[in-house]
Amino acid sequence: MSTIWGVRNISIRIQGAPSFYKCKEDILQELSVLLKERDIGSLLIIHGEKSFRAIKPYWPEREEANATYVAYSGICSESEIKRCKELAESLHVDAVIGIGGGKVLDLAKAAGHEAKKDVILIPTLASTCAAWTPLSVIYDDEGRFQTYTVFPRSTYMVLVEPRVILGAPSRYLKAGIGDTLAKWYEANAIVHGLDYIPLPVEVALHAAKLSRNRLLEESHQALIDCEAGNLSPSVLTIIEANILLGGMVGGFGDEYGRVAGAHSIHNALTHLPGTTELLHGEKVAYGILVQLALEGNEEEISSLLPFYRQIGLPSSCGDLHIQGRDDIHLIAEKALLPHESIHFMKNKFTQQDIVAAIAKLETLQKGEREA
C-alpha cells in the first residue's frame, strides 16, 4: 500500500466475490450437477478428519466425479501447500475441493493456485471469512504466523450447508464474530484521513459497518439458538455475516479493506505458547480492543466491553493467558515487525505505545469492575 495519502496513489483491485456462492440446506446434493455444468470430472478433496465427519451426513451418496481424498496435517504451511499442490498435479485433477475450517480452506486455495486448478470451498465452520476471500494465511509448521498471500483470482465455488455450521461447537461461531467485527475497525482505521475514498472502498466500508451492526444486534440470540440446535434467522444472519459480508470487505476494499492493528496483535499472540489453544477470532477480538486503545478511542472500548462479556469474547490479559511484562513486551515487538499490517494505519506506533495500550485496556476494565 502507498504511504502517500492522496487521490492519485489509490489503486483498487476488486475481487468482490467467488464465481458462484450458495448458502442453503441440501446444497451439497446439487454438487454433482454443479460439477457437470462446469465440466469438472476429477477432484482432489482436502479435508480435516473432524470436518469430513461433520459433512458426511450431507455429502452426496453418489459421486459423479473421480475423487481423491486427502487429510491435511492441521496447518496451512509452505510444506503442506507443496505436498497438496504436487498431489493435485500428479493426479491431473480438474479442481481442488477444501472441506473444513479456515486453515483447510486456506490450504486448498494455496494448493489450487500453485497447481493452477479451480478451487471449490465447503466451510464446516463460520469462524472466519476464509471461504470467501481470495487469500491464504500461512503459518510455520509450529503454528506461528508467517505471512498471507493474496491470489490473482477469486475462488470458483463456495457451498455452505448451514446445518453443518450449526452442528459445530458454538465457540467457532463466536470466534467468527470476533474476526468479522474487526473488519469495520480495521478498514475504518486504514481509510481514516484519505483525501478521497473510491466507490469500491465505500462499498467495503458499508459492508463492514453492516456486519458490525448485525453482529452487535443478533450475535447473542444466534449463539443461544446455536446451542439449542435451532437454525434460526439470527444464526443464518451471523453465518453469512462472518463468511459473505466479512469477505466482501477485503474483496471490494482490497488493501483498504483488509487487516490493520487488530490482526497484528493476533499475529503477535501466536508467538506466546499460552495462546496456542485460542482460536484466530478470539485473538483478533482482543486485538480490536488494543487497536482502539492505540487510537485513544476509550468511548468505543467502553461500548464494546458489555458485548464482549455478553457473548464471551476475551478482553483482558488473563483471558488470553498473557503472563507478565515479558509476554506483553513480546507482543509489542512482534506486532511491529516490518511486514505487519499495523503499519497500514496512518499513525505510527512504537513498542512503548503498544505496552501502554494493553495497560490502558486493563485499567479501563478494572475501573468498570470497581464502578
Secondary structure, DSSP 8 states (H G I E B T S, - for coil): --SS-SSTT-------S-SEEEE-TTGGGGHHHHHHHTT--EEEEEE-HHHHHHHGGGS-SS--SEEEEEE--SS--HHHHHHHHHHHHHHT-SEEEEEESHHHHHHHHHHHHHHT-EEEEEES--SSSTTTSSEEEEE-TTS-EEEEEE-SS--SEEEE-HHHHHHS-HHHHHHHHHHHHHHHHHHHHHHTT-S---HHHHHHHHHHHHHHHHHHHHHHHHHHHHHTT---HHHHHHHHIIIIIHHHHHHHHGGGGS--HHHHHHHHHTTSGGGTTS-HHHHHHHHHHHHHHHTT-HHHHHHHHHHHHHHT---STGGGT--HHHHHHHHHHHHTSTT-GGGGSSS---HHHHHHHHHHHHHHHHHHHH-
